[in-house]
Amino acid sequence: MKTFSFVIRKKQGLHARPAAIITQEAERFSSRILIRHGSRELNGKSLMGLLALKAACGETIVVTIDGPDEEAAEEGMRKVLAQQLGETT
């Protein structure tokens, strides 16, 4: 099992466009991917789930990955999160 935290830096927070790209990346892996924000923990492969998190700029999400390809999934998720939510504009 792999777990890591990520601080959202994109001014708009976690909205539809980056959420769609993040879920597409998560779907590439057979491992279970959960994303937590506050007390909510939802399936990282669910677009509606990610949008329901309502994570804003400056807030932290926690990603938990468990499964046969968790190493690759962690690398992929870290990369896509940085690309989609790591910018400061």
N, CA and C of each residue as an Amber inpcrd file, in Angstrom:
protein
   267
   0.8380000  -1.1800000   0.0000000   0.0000000   0.0000000   0.0000000
   0.8840000   1.2450000   0.0000000   0.5230000   2.1880000  -0.8430000
   1.2520000   3.4550000  -0.9530000   0.3050000   4.5880000  -0.5830000
   0.8130000   5.5590000   0.1630000   0.0290000   6.7340000   0.5290000
   0.9040000   7.9690000   0.4100000   0.3400000   9.0230000  -0.1870000
   1.0640000  10.2850000  -0.2370000   0.0800000  11.4480000  -0.2040000
   0.5750000  12.6010000   0.2180000  -0.2350000  13.8270000   0.2880000
   0.1400000  14.7440000  -0.8550000  -0.8160000  15.5500000  -1.2720000
  -0.5760000  16.5170000  -2.3410000  -1.3410000  17.7980000  -2.0220000
  -0.6430000  18.9420000  -2.0670000  -1.2700000  20.2420000  -1.8290000
  -1.6710000  20.8320000  -3.1820000  -2.9290000  21.1850000  -3.3040000
  -3.4450000  21.7670000  -4.5420000  -2.9750000  23.2060000  -4.6620000
  -2.3200000  23.5300000  -5.7610000  -1.7710000  24.8640000  -5.9780000
  -2.5050000  25.6370000  -7.0750000  -3.3030000  24.9440000  -7.8510000
  -4.0360000  25.6020000  -8.9310000  -5.1280000  26.4810000  -8.3190000
  -5.1850000  27.7220000  -8.7620000  -6.1050000  28.7010000  -8.1920000
  -7.5600000  28.2460000  -8.2230000  -7.9550000  27.5500000  -9.2730000
  -9.3410000  27.1020000  -9.4170000  -9.6520000  25.8530000  -8.5900000
  -8.6450000  25.2400000  -8.0010000  -8.8560000  24.0300000  -7.2130000
  -9.1360000  22.8300000  -8.1070000  -9.7080000  21.8110000  -7.5310000
 -10.0130000  20.5760000  -8.2530000 -11.3750000  20.7370000  -8.9240000
 -11.3590000  21.0910000 -10.1980000 -12.6030000  21.2770000 -10.9450000
 -12.6840000  20.2390000 -12.0610000 -13.6920000  20.3430000 -12.9200000
 -14.0310000  19.2800000 -13.8760000 -12.8960000  18.8730000 -14.8150000
 -12.2240000  19.8080000 -15.4240000 -11.1970000  19.4550000 -16.4190000
 -10.0470000  18.6500000 -15.8140000  -9.3870000  19.1530000 -14.7500000
  -8.3100000  18.3470000 -14.1800000  -8.8290000  17.0470000 -13.5620000
 -10.0270000  17.0630000 -13.0120000 -10.5870000  15.8380000 -12.4230000
 -10.7480000  14.7590000 -13.4840000 -11.1820000  15.1520000 -14.6850000
 -11.3490000  14.1860000 -15.7780000 -10.0060000  13.5820000 -16.1750000
  -8.9880000  14.3910000 -16.2490000  -7.6480000  13.9170000 -16.6290000
  -7.0790000  13.0100000 -15.5300000  -7.3020000  13.3800000 -14.2820000
  -6.8170000  12.5750000 -13.1510000  -7.5020000  11.2090000 -13.1370000
  -8.8080000  11.1810000 -13.3690000  -9.5070000   9.8900000 -13.3750000
  -9.0680000   9.0260000 -14.5490000  -8.7920000   9.6390000 -15.6880000
  -8.2950000   8.8720000 -16.8380000  -6.9650000   8.2120000 -16.5070000
  -6.1040000   8.9340000 -15.8220000  -4.8140000   8.3620000 -15.4150000
  -5.0310000   7.2280000 -14.4150000  -5.8990000   7.4310000 -13.4490000
  -6.1660000   6.4080000 -12.4350000  -6.7180000   5.1280000 -13.0580000
  -7.5390000   5.2770000 -14.0830000  -8.1520000   4.1220000 -14.7340000
  -7.1450000   3.2460000 -15.4730000  -5.9620000   3.7570000 -15.7350000
  -4.9190000   2.9790000 -16.4130000  -4.3920000   1.8350000 -15.5470000
  -4.6370000   1.9150000 -14.2430000  -4.0400000   0.9740000 -13.3000000
  -5.0940000   0.0570000 -12.6940000  -4.6760000  -1.1660000 -12.3870000
  -5.6090000  -2.1040000 -11.7720000  -5.6870000  -1.9180000 -10.2560000
  -4.7250000  -1.2370000  -9.6760000  -4.7410000  -0.9840000  -8.2350000
  -5.9370000  -0.1240000  -7.8460000  -6.3710000  -0.3030000  -6.6120000
  -7.4280000   0.5390000  -6.0540000  -6.8040000   1.8830000  -5.6830000
  -7.4270000   2.9800000  -6.1150000  -6.9090000   4.3170000  -5.8410000
  -7.9990000   5.1130000  -5.1300000  -7.7030000   5.5210000  -3.9070000
  -8.6330000   6.3160000  -3.1140000  -8.0370000   7.6960000  -2.8980000
  -8.8820000   8.7180000  -2.9550000  -8.4310000  10.0820000  -2.7110000
  -9.2760000  10.6660000  -1.5900000  -8.5930000  11.1890000  -0.5670000
  -9.2640000  11.7240000   0.6190000  -9.0330000  13.2200000   0.7240000
 -10.1000000  13.9150000   1.0760000 -10.0390000  15.3470000   1.3760000
 -10.9050000  15.5590000   2.6070000 -10.2930000  15.9580000   3.6890000
 -11.0390000  16.0840000   4.9400000 -11.5350000  14.7140000   5.3820000
 -12.8150000  14.6160000   5.6560000 -13.3840000  13.3460000   6.1140000
 -13.9110000  12.4880000   4.9690000 -13.8620000  13.0120000   3.7420000
 -14.3600000  12.2560000   2.5910000 -13.2310000  11.4950000   1.9130000
 -13.4750000  10.2170000   1.6360000 -12.5310000   9.4010000   0.8860000
 -13.3140000   8.7100000  -0.2220000 -12.8980000   8.9740000  -1.4720000
 -13.6610000   8.4860000  -2.6140000 -12.7610000   7.8220000  -3.6420000
 -13.3890000   7.0830000  -4.5320000 -12.6980000   6.3660000  -5.5940000
 -12.0210000   7.3610000  -6.5510000 -10.7050000   7.2350000  -6.7120000
  -9.9600000   8.1120000  -7.6070000 -10.2430000   7.8660000  -9.0760000
 -10.9940000   6.8020000  -9.3750000 -11.3530000   6.4820000 -10.7560000
 -12.7500000   7.0020000 -11.0960000 -13.3540000   7.7340000 -10.1860000
 -14.6950000   8.2640000 -10.3640000 -14.6590000   9.7840000 -10.5230000
 -15.0590000  10.2570000 -11.6950000 -15.0870000  11.7020000 -11.9390000
 -16.0150000  12.3970000 -10.9510000 -17.2030000  11.8630000 -10.7640000
 -18.1550000  12.4750000  -9.8370000 -17.6210000  12.4460000  -8.4050000
 -16.9060000  11.3780000  -8.0710000 -16.3070000  11.2950000  -6.7500000
 -15.2840000  12.3940000  -6.5170000 -14.4110000  12.6000000  -7.5010000
 -13.3990000  13.6540000  -7.3510000 -14.0430000  15.0250000  -7.2390000
 -15.0550000  15.2770000  -8.0480000 -15.7260000  16.5740000  -7.9870000
 -16.4240000  16.7700000  -6.6400000 -16.9300000  15.6840000  -6.0640000
 -17.6160000  15.7660000  -4.7730000 -16.6680000  16.1430000  -3.6330000
 -15.3750000  15.9580000  -3.8330000 -14.4130000  16.3170000  -2.7910000
 -14.3650000  17.8220000  -2.5550000 -14.6310000  18.6100000  -3.5980000
 -14.6330000  20.0770000  -3.5030000 -13.3360000  20.6010000  -2.8960000
 -12.2080000  20.0950000  -3.3730000 -10.8990000  20.5010000  -2.8610000
 -10.4630000  21.8050000  -3.5250000 -10.1010000  22.7670000  -2.7160000
  -9.7430000  24.1040000  -3.1930000  -8.2280000  24.3330000  -3.1240000
  -7.8100000  25.4260000  -3.7150000  -6.4000000  25.8210000  -3.7060000
  -5.9000000  25.9320000  -2.2700000  -4.7250000  25.3760000  -2.0320000
  -4.1150000  25.4130000  -0.7120000  -4.5040000  24.2560000   0.1890000
  -5.4800000  23.4700000  -0.2310000  -5.9170000  22.3290000   0.5610000
  -5.1420000  21.0760000   0.1770000  -5.1180000  20.1260000   1.0850000
  -4.3600000  18.8910000   0.8840000  -5.2980000  17.7290000   0.6180000
  -4.9270000  16.9130000  -0.3770000  -5.6090000  15.6520000  -0.6100000
  -4.6180000  14.5380000  -0.2990000  -5.1340000  13.3860000   0.0880000
  -4.2970000  12.2310000   0.4020000  -4.6970000  11.1000000  -0.5380000
  -3.6990000  10.5560000  -1.2280000  -3.9230000   9.4840000  -2.1900000
  -3.4170000   8.1740000  -1.6020000  -4.2650000   7.1550000  -1.6230000
  -3.8940000   5.8180000  -1.1560000  -4.0710000   4.8480000  -2.3090000
  -3.0210000   4.0670000  -2.5690000  -3.0200000   3.1300000  -3.6940000
  -2.6930000   1.7440000  -3.1510000  -3.5010000   0.7670000  -3.5480000
  -3.2880000  -0.5930000  -3.0810000  -3.5780000  -1.5650000  -4.2160000
  -2.5790000  -2.3450000  -4.5920000  -2.7970000  -3.3230000  -5.6410000
  -1.5130000  -3.7600000  -6.3090000  -1.6430000  -4.5750000  -7.3340000
  -0.4800000  -5.1890000  -7.9640000   0.4470000  -4.2160000  -8.6990000
  -0.0830000  -3.0920000  -9.1670000   0.7570000  -2.1300000  -9.8890000
   0.8570000  -0.7950000  -9.1410000   0.8800000  -0.8770000  -7.8080000
   0.8650000   0.3390000  -6.9990000   2.0820000   1.2310000  -7.1980000
   3.2330000   0.6480000  -7.4950000   4.4380000   1.4700000  -7.7340000
   4.2270000   2.3630000  -8.9540000   3.8060000   1.7610000 -10.0640000
   3.5580000   2.5200000 -11.2910000   2.3970000   3.4850000 -11.0960000
   1.3710000   3.0620000 -10.3760000   0.2120000   3.9210000 -10.1320000
   0.6020000   5.1470000  -9.3080000   1.4550000   4.9560000  -8.3110000
   1.9070000   6.0930000  -7.5060000   2.6630000   7.0890000  -8.3810000
   3.5510000   6.5950000  -9.1990000   4.3220000   7.4630000 -10.0880000
   3.3870000   8.2220000 -11.0360000   2.4440000   7.5030000 -11.6290000
   1.5050000   8.1340000 -12.5540000   0.6240000   9.1620000 -11.8820000
   0.1400000   8.8520000 -10.7010000  -0.7340000   9.7850000  -9.9870000
   0.0250000  11.0190000  -9.5060000   1.2300000  10.8260000  -9.0190000
   2.0280000  11.9970000  -8.6190000   2.2570000  12.9280000  -9.8110000
   2.5670000  12.3260000 -10.9530000   2.8450000  13.1200000 -12.1550000
   1.6030000  13.8820000 -12.6160000   0.4650000  13.1840000 -12.7160000
  -0.7450000  13.8440000 -13.2120000  -1.2460000  14.9090000 -12.2200000
  -1.1300000  14.6640000 -10.9370000  -1.5240000  15.6670000  -9.9670000
  -0.6630000  16.9200000 -10.0800000   0.6410000  16.7260000 -10.2390000
   1.5370000  17.8780000 -10.3860000   1.2150000  18.6580000 -11.6550000
   0.9380000  17.9460000 -12.7440000   0.6170000  18.6070000 -14.0120000
  -0.7070000  19.3480000 -13.9360000  -1.7100000  18.7470000 -13.3140000
  -3.0570000  19.3130000 -13.3470000  -3.3720000  20.2660000 -12.1920000
  -2.7520000  20.0540000 -11.0420000  -3.1010000  20.8590000  -9.8620000
  -1.9200000  21.5420000  -9.1980000  -0.7300000  21.3670000  -9.7540000
   0.4630000  21.9060000  -9.1040000   0.8330000  23.3140000  -9.5040000
   0.2200000  23.8210000 -10.5240000   0.5870000  25.1690000 -10.9570000
  -0.0060000  26.2110000 -10.0290000   0.5650000  27.3870000 -10.0350000
   0.1230000  28.4370000  -9.1130000  -0.6820000  29.5150000  -9.8090000
  -1.0880000  29.3080000 -11.0380000  -1.8770000  30.3430000 -11.7380000
  -3.3410000  30.0060000 -11.7410000
